[in-house]
Amino acid sequence: MPEVRVLRRITDELSRASGSLPAGEATALWAAVAGLKRAEVWLRRDADAAPDVTQRFWEAVEQRKRGVPFAYVCGHVGFRTIDLKIDPRALIPRPETEGLVELVLREIGNRETGNAKRGIAADIGTGSGCIALSLAIEGHFAKVVAVEQSAAAAELARENIARIAPDTPLEVREGNFLEPLVDTGERFRVIVSNPPYVTAAEYEALEPGVRDFEPREALVSGIDGLDATRAIFAAAGALLERGGLLALEIDERRADAVRTLGHGYGWTVAVHADLFGYPRYALATKED
């Protein structure tokens, strides 16, 4: 059967399941399972569909009809300059987190000149490795350390590092928050984190595609949503170089609470907006 006819059948299936006509999603799914670019799917529309590709396609459609997030069905997701392997072991990277990386690179670049390596960067709660890999590829650091509490997510990060193979040394350490960085003798130029920041009550109200499939431990952070942020503020100061930077993604509803929390631990905190104008990032420094 020509690929275009299979795509039309898939579109009908997804339409009945979702109440819309996701022709673009059907094309993207076909491209993902066939290992093609979306434009190539259109160019090959009159070619006969390979049976194994058709079978994988229908399996992917059934997953989408059950509500499995598109990125998990495809098995990969774009993040800045890289293509990441992704599955339910880790949170799906969001565009807001790409903005966190952009802000960090801009802030570090504004403070420094010349071609010298920028010391060591750390990514706390690395998940798929998206932040750590972006810092390793784009940040001109001497070394990047990625910390992850979940053994399964840490393994996914290692798989992505092996696939992408950045020139900058990138090490994954397993442990809770900043504990794997303590007592190593290292001092960090920047510590970056997209920590869990929703409450248990907010988690229950999340859309099913997030709540039912993405790892809860990567989302929920205590009664007030600030347990992870609190732990990072408490420990990061002793690990940074003099003049080092702490950069956090935050919940826009708790920007003032994050600023107050940071001040309580002796940080100077500046909150920055994301592309949609929401207070999304906290950059924190200490004088000593």
Buried (B, 14 or more C-beta within 10 A) or exposed (E): EEBBEBBEBBBEBBBEBEEEEBBEBBBBBBBBBBEBEEEEBBEBBEEEBEEEBBEBBBEBBEBBEEEBBBBBBBEBBBBBEBEBBBBBBBBBBBEBBBBBBBBBBEBBEEEEEEEEEBBBBBBBBBBBBBBBBBBBBBBBBBBBBBBBBBEEBBBBBBBBBEBBEBEBEBBBBBBEBBBBBEEEEBBBBBBBBBBBBBBEEBBEEBEEBBEEBBBEBBBBBBEEBBBBBBBBBBBBBEBBEEEBBBBBBBBBBBBEBBBEBBEEBEBEBEBBEBEEEBBBBBBBBBEE
